[in-house]
């Protein structure tokens, strides 16, 4: 038994794992630069809460990346052709990230909000495209037995990337301008570039070349059928697929709607950037990782359905802890409790929900269908949550968080409906 565990663990000492942790870092660091960290910069610049909420629209490419994923998956970039499809696209998107981040760094959000929104939008497109490429690179780098280990190490790198652009950026912002902070943040893409240049292309090129030798019309028809039509047609054969998509959109709405207002709320409570960084980005990330582990154990012990019910309830209840924080005000211990409850429940919800999304995917179209489902999930965060600033600006913080807690109810009602119609399995 011990020998089997030793053999299974050998994969973690493979050189590919170093590549995965560095590419995970490259994938993770851009998100907060158009989300949490970015919102605090906007608040410092005097941008209104309503406008901060609207800036959430800059993140819509994360919701729409399924639209161009077939192009990234099949097309070679001419100027980067020698690197191969995966490495070529990865290097291209990382150069794009650097340019967009410098554009943001050179723009004053108070004086040129439209320009800032454009640069943020371009940065998000680059980041979303990089996610498509690196997910494909990760999957193609491992055998089926090694996928779990590859994902685990990639996620670890992703979390380190969010610490860099979260806590790291906030610590820097306490002693330098936000413009300089964003220039330094662009170094995160350099880590990904060096990793890609020193890595090997996954061994899928021979199959791709056979496709390229076919006549252009046949290649185009097969591309549209296999990469665009078939994955969607297959998913729509599933009973209650419309209801399933509605559930995916609504399940994490309470957390998604609250998200853009979290940093402005902490700022209004009088917490310093260093305090916010220490509690939300270091302690908070640790709580999220712990919650994800607990969520994974819950799925293993109770199955997906029961875990979704439990985590859905916890997501709503955890938002009520922010009501306590609103009354406690500038109390660091209260903030630690608030972040612990929110991040542990959020991590549990993520584990259960990702397990559910994965169970929906047909193995023949895993990448495309998962991109579709995860993109639809993020619509709640990137589109509907854009109105959160208007609500927060018209009601008290306590009332705002009570309303976001109630937003967990529609998703749970649809979940119970799916269970009753036997459209979801407790696997």
N, C-alpha and C positions, 0 to 999 in steps of 0.2 A: 504493500500500500504506500509506504513512504517513498519507495523508488518511483512509483507512478507520479506522485506529487512532485518529486524532484525533476522528472523529465518534463512535466507540464510547465514547471516554472522556468525552465531553461530559456524559453522564448523571451523572457524579460531581460535577459542579458545579451540579446542579439543587437547588433549595431543598428538595425532598423528602428529599435525603440528610442535611441537617441534622436534619430531623424523625426520620429513621431512626436516626441515631446517638444522639439523646436518648431515643427510645423504647427502643432497645436497652439503654441505660444503665438505664432504668426496669425493664426485664425482667430484667437481670442482677444488680442489687444485692441482691434479697431472698434468693437461694439460699444464700449463705454464712452468712446470719443465722440459718439453721436447720440449718447443716451445719458447716463447718470452724470459723468464728469462734465459733459457738454452742457447739461441743464444748469449746473452750478455756475459755470462760466457765464451763461446767459443771465442768470440771476444777479451775479456780481456786476454785470454790465448794465443793469437797470432795465432789462427786458421784462415786460409784463408777464404774469402767469399765463394769461390767455395765449400770448405769442409763444411762450415756452411750450405749451401744449401743442400748438400748431407745428412747431419744429419737429414734432414726432413724425410728421408726414415724410420727413427726409429719410426715414428708415423703411419706407415702403418697398425698396428693392429686395429686402430680406424676405418679404412676403411674395414677391413676384419672380424670384430667381428660377422657378420651374419653367418659366416662359422661354428663357434662353439656355437652359441647361443642355438641351439636345445639341445646340451649336457648339458649346464648350466641350461636350463629350465626343463629338465626331470630327470637328474641323481643326486643321493645323494652322497656326499663325505663321505666315510666310517669313517674317524677320526673325522668328524664334524657332524655325523648323529643326535646326540641328539638335536642339535640346529634347525634341520629342513633343508629343501633344500635351502631356500632363505638365512636364517641367517648363515647357514653353509658355503655356497659359499662366502657370503659377508666377513665373518671373515677370511676365507682362503685368499681371494684376498687382504685384508688389511694387513695381515702378509707378504704377498708376496711384497706388495708395500714398506713396511718398509725395507725389505732385499735389494730390488733393489735400493732404494734411498741411502742406506748406501754404496752399491757397487759403485754408481756414486760418492758419497762423497769421497771415498777412492781412486779415480782414477784421474790422471792428464790427461786432454783431449789433451794437447800438446804432451806429451810423449807416451801416450797409447790411441790414438784415436779409435782403433778397440775395445779395452776393454770398453771404454766409450760408444761406439755405441751399444755394446752388452747389457750393463746394462740398457741403455736408452730404448732399444727395449724390454727387459724383464719388465721394469717398465710400458711401454705402454701396453703390453699384460695384465698385472695385472689391470691397470686402465680401459682398454676397457672391461675386464671381469666384473669388479666391476660395470661398467655402465649397463651392461646387467642385472645383479642381482638387482641392486637398482631400475632400471626402472620397473622390474617385481614386486618388493616389493612394490613400490609406487602404481602401478596400482591395485594390489590385496588388498591394504590397504583401498581403498575407493570405495564407490558406484559410479554409473554413475553420479549422481548429484553432488558428491563431488570431481570428478576428476579435475575440473578446479581449485578449491582452492588448491588441493594437488600439482598440477603442479606449480602454482604461488609461493607457499612457497618453494618448492624444488628448483626452479630457483633462488629465492632470496638467499638461502643457497649456491647454485652453484657460484653465483657472489661473495659472501663473501669469498668463497674458492679461487677464482681467485685473489682477492685482497690480500689474505694471501700469495699466492705463487708469486704474481706479485709485488705490491708495498712493501709488507712486506719483501720479499726476497731482493729487491733492496736496501731498507733502511738498512737491515742487512749487505749486501755486501759492503756498504760504510764504515763500521767500523770493518768488520771481513772477513776472507777468504771465498771463495765460498764453500770450503769443509765443513766448519762449518755451513754455511747457509743451505746446503742440509741435514746435519744431523738434524738441527732444523726443517726443512720442513717435515721430516718423522713423526713429531708429529701430522700432519694433519690426518694421518691414525689412530692414537690412538683415536682421537675424534670419528671416524666412528666405531672403535672396541667397545668402551664403549657404544655407542648408540645401536649397534646391540645386545650386551650382555644384556642390560637393556630393550630391546624391545621384543615384542611378534611376533611369526611367523604368517604370514597371514593364514586365515582359508581356506586352499585348500588341506590339507593333506589327507582327507578321499577319495577324488576323485583320488588322486595319488595312494593310497593304492590299490584301486580296479584294477588299471592298473597293479600294481606289481604282483597281484595274478594270472594273466593270464600266460599261458605257454610261455617260453622264445621266441620261434620262432614267436608267434603271437604278443608279445610285440615289438619285433624288427621290424616286418613288419608294425605294426601300427605306430611305432615311425617314421620310414622312410617316410611313406605315409603322416601322419598328420603334422609332424614337418618339413620335408624337401621338399617333392615333392609338396604337395598341395598348399602351399603359393606361390611358384614360378610358378606353372602351372596356378594358378588363375590370377596372375599378367600378364602373357604372353597372356591371352585371350583378354587383353585390346588392342583396335586398336592403331597402331603406338607406341607400347610399346618400341621398340628400339629407336625411335626418342625421346621418353620421357626420357629414360635413358641418352641419349646424352645431352639433355637439362639440366638434373639434374647435370651432370658432368661439363658442361660449364657455367652455369648461374652465379656462384660466382667465376669464374676463376680469374677475375681481382684482387679481394681481396685476394684470396688464393695464387696467385703467388707473390704478394707484401709482404705478411705476414712475411716470414722468413728473409727478408732484412730490416724490419722496425727498429729493435733495432740497428743493425750495422749502419744504416743511422743516427739515433739519435746520436749515439756515434761519428760518423764522423763529425756531425754538432757541436760537442763540448759540448753537454749537459752532466751534471753530472748524476750519478746514482740517486741521490735524486731528481733532476729535472725531470728525466724520470719517476721515480716512482710516483711523485706527479701529473704530468700532464697526463701520459698515464694510470696509474693504479687506481687512485682515481677519478680525474676529468673525465678521459676517460671512466671508468666503469659507472659513473653517466650519461654520454652522451649516452652510449650504452643502458642503461635502458630506458632513455627518448626516444631514437629512436625506441626501441622495442614497447613502448606504442603507439607512433605515428603510427608505422607500423600496429599495431593491429587495431587502429581506422580507418586507411586507408582501410584495408581489410573489416572492418565492413561497411564502408560508400560506397566504390566503388567496392567491390568484389575482388576476387583473381587475375583475369586477369589484370585489370587496375593497381592494386597495383604492380604486377610483372613487368609490363612495366615501371612504374614510378621508382620503386626501382632499376631496372636493369640499367636505365639511370643514376640515382644518384650514383650508385656504380662506374661507369666508370668516371663520372665527379669528384667525390670526390678524386680519385687518382691524378687528375691534381693539386689539392691543394698542394700535396707534391712537385710538380715542383716549386711552389711559395716558399715553405719551403727551397728547395735546394738553391735558390737564396738569400733567407733571411738569411740563415745560423743560427748562434747562437742567435736567437731572441725568447725569451720565449713566448712573446705574439703571434708571428706567429705560434709557436708550439701549443699553446692553440687553435688557430683557426683551424689549420690543424687537430688536434685530434678531435675537436668538429664536424667538417664537416664529417670526416671519420667515426667516431663512431656512429653518429646519422644516417647517411646513411646506415652503416652496420647493425645497430639495426633494422632499417626499413626493409632492405632486408631479415634479418633473420626471422622477423615476417611473412612477406608475403610468404617466401619460405617454412617455416615450415607449414604454413597453407595449402600450395599447396601439400606438401608431405603427410600431414595428410589426405587430401581429396582423395588421390590416394589409401589409404589402405582399403581393405575389412575388415569389422568388425570381420569376423571370423578368420582373420590372422593378426590382427593389429600389435602385437609385432614383429613378424618375418618380415613382409613386411616393417614396419617402420625401422627396423634394416638394412634391405637390402638397402632401398632407402637412408637413412642417411649415411650408409657406402659408397655407391657409390658417394654421394655428397662429402665426405671427401677425395676421391681419388685425386681430384684436388689439395687439400691442401697437402696431404701426399706423393704423388708420382710425379706428373708433376712439382709441385713447387720446387722439389729438384734441378732443373736446374737453379733456379733463381740466385744463387750465381755466376754461370758462366756468365750470362748476365750482372749482376751488376758489375762484375769485368772487363768487356770489354767496357762498355759505361759509360757515366756520369750518376750521379743520376737523373738529370732532364730527360734525354732520357729514362732511365730505367722506370720512372714513367709514361711517355707518352705511352710507349709500353704496360705497364700493364693496362692503361686506355683503350687502343684499344682492349684489350682482353675481354671486356664486350660485344663487338659487335656480335661475333658468337652466344652467348647464346640468345641475343635478336632476332637475325634472325630466330633461331629455334623456339623461342616462337611465333613469328608472323606466322611461318609455321604451328605450331600446332593450332593456332587460326583459320587460314584459312581452315585447314582440319577438324575443329570442334572437335579436340581431347582434348580440354581443355575447361572447363566450368567456367563462371564467377559467381561462387557461393560465 
